[in-house]
């Protein structure tokens, strides 16, 4: 069985009620359902969300230690968390895929969102396709239909 960690950063637990004009009206349960439907047979999706930077870093360490590919939506941490960037770099340096995803297109939003400290070390970046960004990322890590 293939396992994929899908990690969401701050405020993404509020999907469905947080800025639906930007993030859509689907909630985290809908994301879980989409990932289950899009995952290849024999793929276990481990979807997690935290508002805590340290916890997110710990999950990236877990991925490295267990050899698990990562789909990461760092949310607001995207723009300034060098600690998260360094932990994400451990994933790719271990030869594991790490795909940075965003529900919205950060480059079509406020200027401070245009810079990602994660993109430069990620295997790839998918943004602006709503929850479909996650489905595309599953394919990118070899675990999608």
N, CA, C and O atoms as a GROMACS GRO file, in nm:
protein
  580
    1UNK      N    1   0.083  -0.119   0.000
    1UNK     CA    2   0.000   0.000   0.000
    1UNK      C    3   0.088   0.125   0.000
    1UNK      O    4   0.185   0.134   0.075
    2UNK      N    5   0.053   0.220  -0.084
    2UNK     CA    6   0.120   0.349  -0.089
    2UNK      C    7   0.049   0.444   0.007
    2UNK      O    8  -0.074   0.447   0.014
    3UNK      N    9   0.127   0.521   0.079
    3UNK     CA   10   0.072   0.621   0.170
    3UNK      C   11   0.118   0.758   0.126
    3UNK      O   12   0.234   0.776   0.088
    4UNK      N   13   0.029   0.855   0.130
    4UNK     CA   14   0.061   0.994   0.096
    4UNK      C   15   0.014   1.082   0.210
    4UNK      O   16  -0.101   1.073   0.253
    5UNK      N   17   0.104   1.167   0.258
    5UNK     CA   18   0.066   1.267   0.358
    5UNK      C   19   0.016   1.392   0.284
    5UNK      O   20   0.087   1.446   0.200
    6UNK      N   21  -0.104   1.435   0.316
    6UNK     CA   22  -0.158   1.560   0.263
    6UNK      C   23  -0.171   1.654   0.381
    6UNK      O   24  -0.256   1.635   0.469
    7UNK      N   25  -0.086   1.755   0.383
    7UNK     CA   26  -0.073   1.842   0.499
    7UNK      C   27  -0.122   1.983   0.467
    7UNK      O   28  -0.080   2.045   0.370
    8UNK      N   29  -0.211   2.032   0.551
    8UNK     CA   30  -0.267   2.165   0.535
    8UNK      C   31  -0.231   2.252   0.654
    8UNK      O   32  -0.239   2.210   0.770
    9UNK      N   33  -0.190   2.374   0.625
    9UNK     CA   34  -0.149   2.468   0.727
    9UNK      C   35  -0.262   2.552   0.782
    9UNK      O   36  -0.379   2.515   0.773
   10UNK      N   37  -0.227   2.667   0.839
   10UNK     CA   38  -0.320   2.746   0.919
   10UNK      C   39  -0.444   2.793   0.844
   10UNK      O   40  -0.440   2.830   0.726
   11UNK      N   41  -0.554   2.788   0.917
   11UNK     CA   42  -0.685   2.837   0.875
   11UNK      C   43  -0.755   2.748   0.772
   11UNK      O   44  -0.870   2.774   0.738
   12UNK      N   45  -0.688   2.644   0.723
   12UNK     CA   46  -0.753   2.559   0.624
   12UNK      C   47  -0.854   2.464   0.688
   12UNK      O   48  -0.931   2.399   0.616
   13UNK      N   49  -0.854   2.454   0.819
   13UNK     CA   50  -0.960   2.381   0.888
   13UNK      C   51  -1.093   2.455   0.879
   13UNK      O   52  -1.197   2.399   0.912
   14UNK      N   53  -1.089   2.580   0.836
   14UNK     CA   54  -1.210   2.663   0.826
   14UNK      C   55  -1.266   2.666   0.683
   14UNK      O   56  -1.355   2.745   0.652
   15UNK      N   57  -1.213   2.579   0.596
   15UNK     CA   58  -1.264   2.575   0.459
   15UNK      C   59  -1.415   2.556   0.462
   15UNK      O   60  -1.468   2.485   0.547
   16UNK      N   61  -1.481   2.618   0.369
   16UNK     CA   62  -1.626   2.613   0.362
   16UNK      C   63  -1.690   2.738   0.420
   16UNK      O   64  -1.794   2.783   0.372
   17UNK      N   65  -1.626   2.793   0.523
   17UNK     CA   66  -1.679   2.916   0.584
   17UNK      C   67  -1.581   3.031   0.570
   17UNK      O   68  -1.621   3.147   0.584
   18UNK      N   69  -1.455   3.004   0.544
   18UNK     CA   70  -1.353   3.108   0.533
   18UNK      C   71  -1.345   3.158   0.389
   18UNK      O   72  -1.310   3.082   0.299
   19UNK      N   73  -1.377   3.282   0.369
   19UNK     CA   74  -1.366   3.347   0.238
   19UNK      C   75  -1.408   3.255   0.123
   19UNK      O   76  -1.324   3.219   0.040
   20UNK      N   77  -1.534   3.216   0.117
   20UNK     CA   78  -1.577   3.126   0.010
   20UNK      C   79  -1.555   3.182  -0.130
   20UNK      O   80  -1.544   3.106  -0.227
   21UNK      N   81  -1.548   3.315  -0.143
   21UNK     CA   82  -1.521   3.375  -0.273
   21UNK      C   83  -1.378   3.346  -0.319
   21UNK      O   84  -1.350   3.353  -0.439
   22UNK      N   85  -1.288   3.314  -0.226
   22UNK     CA   86  -1.149   3.282  -0.259
   22UNK      C   87  -1.126   3.131  -0.258
   22UNK      O   88  -1.065   3.077  -0.350
   23UNK      N   89  -1.176   3.063  -0.155
   23UNK     CA   90  -1.145   2.922  -0.132
   23UNK      C   91  -1.259   2.827  -0.167
   23UNK      O   92  -1.242   2.706  -0.158
   24UNK      N   93  -1.374   2.880  -0.208
   24UNK     CA   94  -1.488   2.796  -0.240
   24UNK      C   95  -1.570   2.764  -0.116
   24UNK      O   96  -1.537   2.804  -0.005
   25UNK      N   97  -1.677   2.692  -0.138
   25UNK     CA   98  -1.770   2.662  -0.028
   25UNK      C   99  -1.756   2.521   0.024
   25UNK      O  100  -1.830   2.481   0.115
   26UNK      N  101  -1.663   2.442  -0.032
   26UNK     CA  102  -1.644   2.305   0.015
   26UNK      C  103  -1.564   2.303   0.144
   26UNK      O  104  -1.473   2.383   0.163
   27UNK      N  105  -1.600   2.210   0.232
   27UNK     CA  106  -1.535   2.200   0.362
   27UNK      C  107  -1.429   2.090   0.362
   27UNK      O  108  -1.414   2.020   0.263
   28UNK      N  109  -1.354   2.074   0.473
   28UNK     CA  110  -1.250   1.970   0.479
   28UNK      C  111  -1.302   1.830   0.451
   28UNK      O  112  -1.229   1.747   0.397
   29UNK      N  113  -1.426   1.801   0.487
   29UNK     CA  114  -1.484   1.670   0.457
   29UNK      C  115  -1.493   1.646   0.307
   29UNK      O  116  -1.470   1.535   0.259
   30UNK      N  117  -1.528   1.750   0.232
   30UNK     CA  118  -1.535   1.740   0.087
   30UNK      C  119  -1.396   1.716   0.028
   30UNK      O  120  -1.382   1.642  -0.070
   31UNK      N  121  -1.294   1.777   0.087
   31UNK     CA  122  -1.157   1.753   0.041
   31UNK      C  123  -1.119   1.607   0.067
   31UNK      O  124  -1.060   1.542  -0.019
   32UNK      N  125  -1.153   1.556   0.184
   32UNK     CA  126  -1.124   1.416   0.217
   32UNK      C  127  -1.192   1.322   0.115
   32UNK      O  128  -1.131   1.226   0.068
   33UNK      N  129  -1.318   1.352   0.082
   33UNK     CA  130  -1.391   1.270  -0.014
   33UNK      C  131  -1.327   1.275  -0.152
   33UNK      O  132  -1.314   1.172  -0.219
   34UNK      N  133  -1.287   1.395  -0.196
   34UNK     CA  134  -1.224   1.409  -0.326
   34UNK      C  135  -1.094   1.330  -0.332
   34UNK      O  136  -1.067   1.260  -0.430
   35UNK      N  137  -1.013   1.340  -0.228
   35UNK     CA  138  -0.885   1.268  -0.226
   35UNK      C  139  -0.908   1.117  -0.230
   35UNK      O  140  -0.836   1.046  -0.299
   36UNK      N  141  -1.006   1.069  -0.156
   36UNK     CA  142  -1.037   0.926  -0.156
   36UNK      C  143  -1.080   0.880  -0.296
   36UNK      O  144  -1.041   0.772  -0.341
   37UNK      N  145  -1.160   0.963  -0.364
   37UNK     CA  146  -1.208   0.928  -0.498
   37UNK      C  147  -1.096   0.934  -0.602
   37UNK      O  148  -1.097   0.857  -0.698
   38UNK      N  149  -1.001   1.023  -0.583
   38UNK     CA  150  -0.895   1.044  -0.681
   38UNK      C  151  -0.772   0.956  -0.657
   38UNK      O  152  -0.687   0.943  -0.746
   39UNK      N  153  -0.760   0.899  -0.540
   39UNK     CA  154  -0.643   0.817  -0.508
   39UNK      C  155  -0.645   0.687  -0.587
   39UNK      O  156  -0.750   0.625  -0.606
   40UNK      N  157  -0.529   0.647  -0.633
   40UNK     CA  158  -0.516   0.520  -0.703
   40UNK      C  159  -0.546   0.406  -0.607
   40UNK      O  160  -0.531   0.419  -0.486
   41UNK      N  161  -0.590   0.294  -0.662
   41UNK     CA  162  -0.615   0.176  -0.580
   41UNK      C  163  -0.491   0.143  -0.499
   41UNK      O  164  -0.379   0.149  -0.550
   42UNK      N  165  -0.511   0.108  -0.373
   42UNK     CA  166  -0.399   0.074  -0.286
   42UNK      C  167  -0.328   0.193  -0.226
   42UNK      O  168  -0.222   0.178  -0.166
   43UNK      N  169  -0.386   0.313  -0.241
   43UNK     CA  170  -0.325   0.434  -0.186
   43UNK      C  171  -0.401   0.477  -0.061
   43UNK      O  172  -0.524   0.492  -0.064
   44UNK      N  173  -0.328   0.497   0.047
   44UNK     CA  174  -0.386   0.550   0.170
   44UNK      C  175  -0.357   0.699   0.178
   44UNK      O  176  -0.241   0.740   0.171
   45UNK      N  177  -0.460   0.780   0.192
   45UNK     CA  178  -0.445   0.924   0.207
   45UNK      C  179  -0.451   0.958   0.355
   45UNK      O  180  -0.548   0.926   0.423
   46UNK      N  181  -0.347   1.022   0.404
   46UNK     CA  182  -0.340   1.066   0.543
   46UNK      C  183  -0.351   1.219   0.542
   46UNK      O  184  -0.250   1.289   0.532
   47UNK      N  185  -0.475   1.269   0.552
   47UNK     CA  186  -0.503   1.413   0.545
   47UNK      C  187  -0.499   1.472   0.685
   47UNK      O  188  -0.567   1.425   0.776
   48UNK      N  189  -0.417   1.576   0.701
   48UNK     CA  190  -0.402   1.642   0.831
   48UNK      C  191  -0.404   1.793   0.812
   48UNK      O  192  -0.366   1.845   0.708
   49UNK      N  193  -0.450   1.863   0.917
   49UNK     CA  194  -0.449   2.009   0.918
   49UNK      C  195  -0.408   2.056   1.055
   49UNK      O  196  -0.446   1.998   1.157
   50UNK      N  197  -0.327   2.164   1.057
   50UNK     CA  198  -0.288   2.225   1.183
   50UNK      C  199  -0.269   2.375   1.163
   50UNK      O  200  -0.236   2.422   1.055
   51UNK      N  201  -0.291   2.446   1.272
   51UNK     CA  202  -0.260   2.589   1.274
   51UNK      C  203  -0.125   2.613   1.340
   51UNK      O  204  -0.083   2.727   1.356
   52UNK      N  205  -0.056   2.505   1.376
   52UNK     CA  206   0.069   2.511   1.451
   52UNK      C  207   0.189   2.478   1.362
   52UNK      O  208   0.198   2.369   1.306
   53UNK      N  209   0.279   2.574   1.348
   53UNK     CA  210   0.396   2.556   1.262
   53UNK      C  211   0.484   2.440   1.308
   53UNK      O  212   0.532   2.363   1.225
   54UNK      N  213   0.504   2.427   1.437
   54UNK     CA  214   0.588   2.319   1.489
   54UNK      C  215   0.531   2.181   1.459
   54UNK      O  216   0.605   2.088   1.427
   55UNK      N  217   0.400   2.170   1.470
   55UNK     CA  218   0.336   2.041   1.439
   55UNK      C  219   0.354   2.006   1.292
   55UNK      O  220   0.380   1.890   1.258
   56UNK      N  221   0.338   2.104   1.204
   56UNK     CA  222   0.356   2.083   1.062
   56UNK      C  223   0.499   2.040   1.031
   56UNK      O  224   0.520   1.950   0.950
   57UNK      N  225   0.596   2.102   1.094
   57UNK     CA  226   0.736   2.064   1.078
   57UNK      C  227   0.757   1.919   1.124
   57UNK      O  228   0.826   1.842   1.057
   58UNK      N  229   0.699   1.884   1.237
   58UNK     CA  230   0.710   1.747   1.287
   58UNK      C  231   0.653   1.645   1.189
   58UNK      O  232   0.709   1.536   1.173
   59UNK      N  233   0.543   1.678   1.124
   59UNK     CA  234   0.485   1.588   1.025
   59UNK      C  235   0.576   1.570   0.904
   59UNK      O  236   0.582   1.462   0.847
   60UNK      N  237   0.646   1.676   0.865
   60UNK     CA  238   0.743   1.664   0.755
   60UNK      C  239   0.859   1.574   0.795
   60UNK      O  240   0.907   1.494   0.715
   61UNK      N  241   0.904   1.586   0.919
   61UNK     CA  242   1.009   1.496   0.970
   61UNK      C  243   0.960   1.351   0.965
   61UNK      O  244   1.034   1.261   0.928
   62UNK      N  245   0.834   1.330   1.004
   62UNK     CA  246   0.774   1.196   1.000
   62UNK      C  247   0.777   1.140   0.858
   62UNK      O  248   0.807   1.022   0.838
   63UNK      N  249   0.744   1.224   0.759
   63UNK     CA  250   0.745   1.181   0.620
   63UNK      C  251   0.884   1.136   0.577
   63UNK      O  252   0.898   1.034   0.511
   64UNK      N  253   0.986   1.212   0.616
   64UNK     CA  254   1.123   1.176   0.582
   64UNK      C  255   1.159   1.042   0.646
   64UNK      O  256   1.210   0.952   0.579
   65UNK      N  257   1.131   1.028   0.774
   65UNK     CA  258   1.168   0.907   0.847
   65UNK      C  259   1.097   0.783   0.794
   65UNK      O  260   1.152   0.673   0.798
   66UNK      N  261   0.973   0.800   0.745
   66UNK     CA  262   0.895   0.686   0.698
   66UNK      C  263   0.897   0.671   0.545
   66UNK      O  264   0.841   0.576   0.492
   67UNK      N  265   0.962   0.765   0.476
   67UNK     CA  266   0.970   0.757   0.330
   67UNK      C  267   0.836   0.779   0.261
   67UNK      O  268   0.801   0.706   0.168
   68UNK      N  269   0.761   0.879   0.306
   68UNK     CA  270   0.626   0.905   0.256
   68UNK      C  271   0.624   1.031   0.170
   68UNK      O  272   0.675   1.135   0.213
   69UNK      N  273   0.567   1.025   0.048
   69UNK     CA  274   0.551   1.147  -0.033
   69UNK      C  275   0.455   1.245   0.036
   69UNK      O  276   0.369   1.206   0.115
   70UNK      N  277   0.473   1.374   0.004
   70UNK     CA  278   0.396   1.479   0.071
   70UNK      C  279   0.331   1.572  -0.031
   70UNK      O  280   0.392   1.613  -0.130
   71UNK      N  281   0.205   1.603  -0.004
   71UNK     CA  282   0.134   1.712  -0.069
   71UNK      C  283   0.113   1.815   0.041
   71UNK      O  284   0.049   1.787   0.142
   72UNK      N  285   0.166   1.935   0.020
   72UNK     CA  286   0.170   2.037   0.126
   72UNK      C  287   0.103   2.166   0.081
   72UNK      O  288   0.144   2.228  -0.017
   73UNK      N  289   0.000   2.206   0.155
   73UNK     CA  290  -0.055   2.340   0.140
   73UNK      C  291  -0.013   2.416   0.265
   73UNK      O  292  -0.079   2.408   0.368
   74UNK      N  293   0.098   2.491   0.256
   74UNK     CA  294   0.149   2.560   0.374
   74UNK      C  295   0.067   2.681   0.415
   74UNK      O  296   0.092   2.739   0.521
   75UNK      N  297  -0.031   2.720   0.334
   75UNK     CA  298  -0.118   2.834   0.365
   75UNK      C  299  -0.032   2.957   0.395
   75UNK      O  300   0.062   2.985   0.322
   76UNK      N  301  -0.064   3.030   0.500
   76UNK     CA  302   0.009   3.154   0.530
   76UNK      C  303   0.158   3.131   0.557
   76UNK      O  304   0.239   3.222   0.537
   77UNK      N  305   0.195   3.011   0.602
   77UNK     CA  306   0.337   2.982   0.626
   77UNK      C  307   0.419   2.986   0.496
   77UNK      O  308   0.541   2.996   0.500
   78UNK      N  309   0.350   2.977   0.383
   78UNK     CA  310   0.414   2.979   0.251
   78UNK      C  311   0.512   3.095   0.237
   78UNK      O  312   0.619   3.080   0.178
   79UNK      N  313   0.474   3.209   0.292
   79UNK     CA  314   0.540   3.334   0.257
   79UNK      C  315   0.656   3.372   0.348
   79UNK      O  316   0.732   3.463   0.316
   80UNK      N  317   0.670   3.302   0.462
   80UNK     CA  318   0.773   3.349   0.555
   80UNK      C  319   0.836   3.243   0.645
   80UNK      O  320   0.930   3.273   0.718
   81UNK      N  321   0.787   3.120   0.643
   81UNK     CA  322   0.835   3.023   0.741
   81UNK      C  323   0.960   2.950   0.690
   81UNK      O  324   0.950   2.852   0.617
   82UNK      N  325   1.074   2.999   0.731
   82UNK     CA  326   1.199   2.935   0.692
   82UNK      C  327   1.217   2.802   0.764
   82UNK      O  328   1.283   2.712   0.712
   83UNK      N  329   1.160   2.789   0.883
   83UNK     CA  330   1.165   2.661   0.952
   83UNK      C  331   1.088   2.554   0.875
   83UNK      O  332   1.135   2.441   0.861
   84UNK      N  333   0.972   2.590   0.824
   84UNK     CA  334   0.893   2.497   0.743
   84UNK      C  335   0.966   2.468   0.612
   84UNK      O  336   0.967   2.353   0.566
   85UNK      N  337   1.024   2.568   0.552
   85UNK     CA  338   1.101   2.550   0.429
   85UNK      C  339   1.214   2.450   0.450
   85UNK      O  340   1.234   2.362   0.366
   86UNK      N  341   1.287   2.463   0.559
   86UNK     CA  342   1.399   2.373   0.585
   86UNK      C  343   1.350   2.230   0.608
   86UNK      O  344   1.416   2.135   0.565
   87UNK      N  345   1.237   2.213   0.676
   87UNK     CA  346   1.181   2.079   0.696
   87UNK      C  347   1.133   2.020   0.564
   87UNK      O  348   1.151   1.901   0.538
   88UNK      N  349   1.071   2.102   0.479
   88UNK     CA  350   1.027   2.056   0.347
   88UNK      C  351   1.147   2.015   0.261
   88UNK      O  352   1.139   1.919   0.185
   89UNK      N  353   1.256   2.088   0.274
   89UNK     CA  354   1.378   2.054   0.198
   89UNK      C  355   1.430   1.917   0.238
   89UNK      O  356   1.488   1.846   0.154
   90UNK      N  357   1.412   1.878   0.364
   90UNK     CA  358   1.454   1.744   0.406
   90UNK      C  359   1.379   1.636   0.328
   90UNK      O  360   1.435   1.531   0.297
   91UNK      N  361   1.252   1.663   0.298
   91UNK     CA  362   1.171   1.566   0.222
   91UNK      C  363   1.231   1.546   0.084
   91UNK      O  364   1.256   1.433   0.043
   92UNK      N  365   1.254   1.655   0.012
   92UNK     CA  366   1.304   1.642  -0.125
   92UNK      C  367   1.448   1.593  -0.127
   92UNK      O  368   1.487   1.520  -0.218
   93UNK      N  369   1.528   1.631  -0.028
   93UNK     CA  370   1.667   1.582  -0.022
   93UNK      C  371   1.673   1.433   0.006
   93UNK      O  372   1.773   1.367  -0.024
   94UNK      N  373   1.565   1.379   0.066
   94UNK     CA  374   1.556   1.235   0.090
   94UNK      C  375   1.509   1.162  -0.036
   94UNK      O  376   1.493   1.039  -0.035
   95UNK      N  377   1.486   1.236  -0.143
   95UNK     CA  378   1.442   1.176  -0.268
   95UNK      C  379   1.293   1.152  -0.277
   95UNK      O  380   1.246   1.079  -0.364
   96UNK      N  381   1.219   1.212  -0.187
   96UNK     CA  382   1.074   1.197  -0.185
   96UNK      C  383   1.007   1.315  -0.254
   96UNK      O  384   1.057   1.427  -0.245
   97UNK      N  385   0.896   1.291  -0.323
   97UNK     CA  386   0.827   1.406  -0.383
   97UNK      C  387   0.756   1.490  -0.277
   97UNK      O  388   0.700   1.437  -0.181
   98UNK      N  389   0.760   1.620  -0.297
   98UNK     CA  390   0.686   1.716  -0.216
   98UNK      C  391   0.624   1.816  -0.312
   98UNK      O  392   0.695   1.894  -0.375
   99UNK      N  393   0.493   1.813  -0.321
   99UNK     CA  394   0.422   1.904  -0.411
   99UNK      C  395   0.354   2.011  -0.326
   99UNK      O  396   0.273   1.980  -0.238
  100UNK      N  397   0.386   2.136  -0.354
  100UNK     CA  398   0.321   2.250  -0.289
  100UNK      C  399   0.190   2.278  -0.362
  100UNK      O  400   0.189   2.292  -0.485
  101UNK      N  401   0.081   2.286  -0.288
  101UNK     CA  402  -0.049   2.315  -0.348
  101UNK      C  403  -0.112   2.437  -0.285
  101UNK      O  404  -0.088   2.470  -0.168
  102UNK      N  405  -0.194   2.503  -0.364
  102UNK     CA  406  -0.275   2.615  -0.316
  102UNK      C  407  -0.410   2.607  -0.385
  102UNK      O  408  -0.419   2.580  -0.504
  103UNK      N  409  -0.514   2.632  -0.310
  103UNK     CA  410  -0.650   2.629  -0.362
  103UNK      C  411  -0.670   2.748  -0.455
  103UNK      O  412  -0.724   2.733  -0.565
  104UNK      N  413  -0.628   2.864  -0.411
  104UNK     CA  414  -0.637   2.985  -0.494
  104UNK      C  415  -0.503   3.005  -0.566
  104UNK      O  416  -0.408   2.930  -0.543
  105UNK      N  417  -0.497   3.104  -0.651
  105UNK     CA  418  -0.373   3.139  -0.719
  105UNK      C  419  -0.309   3.255  -0.642
  105UNK      O  420  -0.355   3.369  -0.653
  106UNK      N  421  -0.203   3.228  -0.564
  106UNK     CA  422  -0.142   3.335  -0.485
  106UNK      C  423  -0.094   3.454  -0.568
  106UNK      O  424  -0.088   3.566  -0.518
  107UNK      N  425  -0.060   3.430  -0.694
  107UNK     CA  426  -0.008   3.539  -0.778
  107UNK      C  427  -0.118   3.631  -0.828
  107UNK      O  428  -0.090   3.738  -0.882
  108UNK      N  429  -0.242   3.591  -0.811
  108UNK     CA  430  -0.355   3.676  -0.849
  108UNK      C  431  -0.413   3.749  -0.729
  108UNK      O  432  -0.519   3.811  -0.737
  109UNK      N  433  -0.342   3.741  -0.616
  109UNK     CA  434  -0.390   3.800  -0.492
  109UNK      C  435  -0.296   3.911  -0.446
  109UNK      O  436  -0.219   3.966  -0.525
  110UNK      N  437  -0.301   3.943  -0.318
  110UNK     CA  438  -0.219   4.052  -0.264
  110UNK      C  439  -0.071   4.026  -0.290
  110UNK      O  440  -0.026   3.911  -0.297
  111UNK      N  441   0.005   4.135  -0.304
  111UNK     CA  442   0.147   4.124  -0.338
  111UNK      C  443   0.226   4.041  -0.238
  111UNK      O  444   0.318   3.969  -0.278
  112UNK      N  445   0.193   4.047  -0.109
  112UNK     CA  446   0.270   3.971  -0.011
  112UNK      C  447   0.256   3.820  -0.032
  112UNK      O  448   0.339   3.743   0.017
  113UNK      N  449   0.152   3.777  -0.103
  113UNK     CA  450   0.131   3.634  -0.129
  113UNK      C  451   0.207   3.584  -0.252
  113UNK      O  452   0.206   3.464  -0.279
  114UNK      N  453   0.272   3.672  -0.324
  114UNK     CA  454   0.339   3.633  -0.447
  114UNK      C  455   0.469   3.556  -0.423
  114UNK      O  456   0.519   3.489  -0.513
  115UNK      N  457   0.524   3.565  -0.304
  115UNK     CA  458   0.651   3.500  -0.274
  115UNK      C  459   0.628   3.376  -0.189
  115UNK      O  460   0.558   3.380  -0.088
  116UNK      N  461   0.688   3.266  -0.231
  116UNK     CA  462   0.683   3.142  -0.155
  116UNK      C  463   0.824   3.100  -0.119
  116UNK      O  464   0.911   3.093  -0.206
  117UNK      N  465   0.848   3.074   0.008
  117UNK     CA  466   0.979   3.022   0.050
  117UNK      C  467   0.985   2.871   0.031
  117UNK      O  468   1.091   2.811   0.045
  118UNK      N  469   0.872   2.809  -0.002
  118UNK     CA  470   0.864   2.664  -0.022
  118UNK      C  471   0.889   2.626  -0.168
  118UNK      O  472   0.952   2.523  -0.194
  119UNK      N  473   0.841   2.705  -0.261
  119UNK     CA  474   0.846   2.668  -0.404
  119UNK      C  475   0.983   2.629  -0.453
  119UNK      O  476   0.996   2.536  -0.533
  120UNK      N  477   1.086   2.696  -0.408
  120UNK     CA  478   1.221   2.670  -0.456
  120UNK      C  479   1.276   2.533  -0.421
  120UNK      O  480   1.370   2.487  -0.485
  121UNK      N  481   1.220   2.469  -0.321
  121UNK     CA  482   1.269   2.335  -0.284
  121UNK      C  483   1.165   2.227  -0.313
  121UNK      O  484   1.194   2.108  -0.299
  122UNK      N  485   1.045   2.267  -0.354
  122UNK     CA  486   0.939   2.170  -0.384
  122UNK      C  487   0.968   2.098  -0.515
  122UNK      O  488   1.035   2.152  -0.603
  123UNK      N  489   0.918   1.977  -0.527
  123UNK     CA  490   0.927   1.904  -0.653
  123UNK      C  491   0.847   1.976  -0.760
  123UNK      O  492   0.887   1.980  -0.876
  124UNK      N  493   0.733   2.033  -0.721
  124UNK     CA  494   0.648   2.108  -0.812
  124UNK      C  495   0.547   2.189  -0.734
  124UNK      O  496   0.531   2.170  -0.613
  125UNK      N  497   0.478   2.279  -0.803
  125UNK     CA  498   0.378   2.366  -0.742
  125UNK      C  499   0.252   2.363  -0.829
  125UNK      O  500   0.259   2.377  -0.951
  126UNK      N  501   0.138   2.344  -0.763
  126UNK     CA  502   0.009   2.346  -0.833
  126UNK      C  503  -0.080   2.443  -0.757
  126UNK      O  504  -0.099   2.429  -0.636
  127UNK      N  505  -0.135   2.542  -0.827
  127UNK     CA  506  -0.214   2.646  -0.760
  127UNK      C  507  -0.326   2.695  -0.849
  127UNK      O  508  -0.314   2.699  -0.972
  128UNK      N  509  -0.435   2.734  -0.783
  128UNK     CA  510  -0.541   2.804  -0.852
  128UNK      C  511  -0.653   2.719  -0.907
  128UNK      O  512  -0.740   2.771  -0.976
  129UNK      N  513  -0.654   2.590  -0.880
  129UNK     CA  514  -0.756   2.501  -0.935
  129UNK      C  515  -0.854   2.451  -0.829
  129UNK      O  516  -0.917   2.348  -0.846
  130UNK      N  517  -0.865   2.525  -0.720
  130UNK     CA  518  -0.953   2.482  -0.612
  130UNK      C  519  -0.906   2.349  -0.556
  130UNK      O  520  -0.786   2.322  -0.549
  131UNK      N  521  -1.001   2.266  -0.514
  131UNK     CA  522  -0.964   2.135  -0.460
  131UNK      C  523  -0.900   2.047  -0.566
  131UNK      O  524  -0.828   1.952  -0.532
  132UNK      N  525  -0.924   2.076  -0.694
  132UNK     CA  526  -0.859   1.998  -0.799
  132UNK      C  527  -0.707   2.010  -0.796
  132UNK      O  528  -0.637   1.926  -0.850
  133UNK      N  529  -0.655   2.116  -0.731
  133UNK     CA  530  -0.510   2.126  -0.713
  133UNK      C  531  -0.457   2.002  -0.640
  133UNK      O  532  -0.348   1.953  -0.672
  134UNK      N  533  -0.533   1.953  -0.544
  134UNK     CA  534  -0.492   1.834  -0.469
  134UNK      C  535  -0.497   1.709  -0.556
  134UNK      O  536  -0.408   1.624  -0.547
  135UNK      N  537  -0.600   1.697  -0.639
  135UNK     CA  538  -0.611   1.581  -0.729
  135UNK      C  539  -0.494   1.578  -0.826
  135UNK      O  540  -0.437   1.472  -0.853
  136UNK      N  541  -0.458   1.695  -0.879
  136UNK     CA  542  -0.343   1.703  -0.970
  136UNK      C  543  -0.214   1.666  -0.897
  136UNK      O  544  -0.127   1.601  -0.953
  137UNK      N  545  -0.203   1.709  -0.772
  137UNK     CA  546  -0.085   1.676  -0.693
  137UNK      C  547  -0.075   1.526  -0.667
  137UNK      O  548   0.034   1.469  -0.668
  138UNK      N  549  -0.189   1.461  -0.644
  138UNK     CA  550  -0.188   1.314  -0.627
  138UNK      C  551  -0.128   1.248  -0.750
  138UNK      O  552  -0.047   1.155  -0.738
  139UNK      N  553  -0.167   1.293  -0.867
  139UNK     CA  554  -0.111   1.238  -0.990
  139UNK      C  555   0.039   1.266  -0.998
  139UNK      O  556   0.117   1.180  -1.040
  140UNK      N  557   0.078   1.385  -0.956
  140UNK     CA  558   0.219   1.424  -0.964
  140UNK      C  559   0.308   1.336  -0.876
  140UNK      O  560   0.423   1.310  -0.910
  141UNK      N  561   0.254   1.289  -0.762
  141UNK     CA  562   0.335   1.203  -0.675
  141UNK      C  563   0.316   1.056  -0.709
  141UNK      O  564   0.367   0.969  -0.638
  142UNK      N  565   0.244   1.028  -0.817
  142UNK     CA  566   0.226   0.891  -0.863
  142UNK      C  567   0.121   0.813  -0.787
  142UNK      O  568   0.123   0.690  -0.787
  143UNK      N  569   0.027   0.883  -0.722
  143UNK     CA  570  -0.072   0.815  -0.640
  143UNK      C  571  -0.215   0.848  -0.682
  143UNK      O  572  -0.309   0.819  -0.608
  144UNK      N  573  -0.232   0.908  -0.800
  144UNK     CA  574  -0.366   0.945  -0.845
  144UNK      C  575  -0.413   0.862  -0.960
  144UNK      O  576  -0.335   0.789  -1.022
  145UNK      N  577  -0.540   0.872  -0.988
  145UNK     CA  578  -0.601   0.796  -1.099
  145UNK      C  579  -0.568   0.859  -1.232
  145UNK      O  580  -0.610   0.809  -1.336
   0.00000   0.00000   0.00000
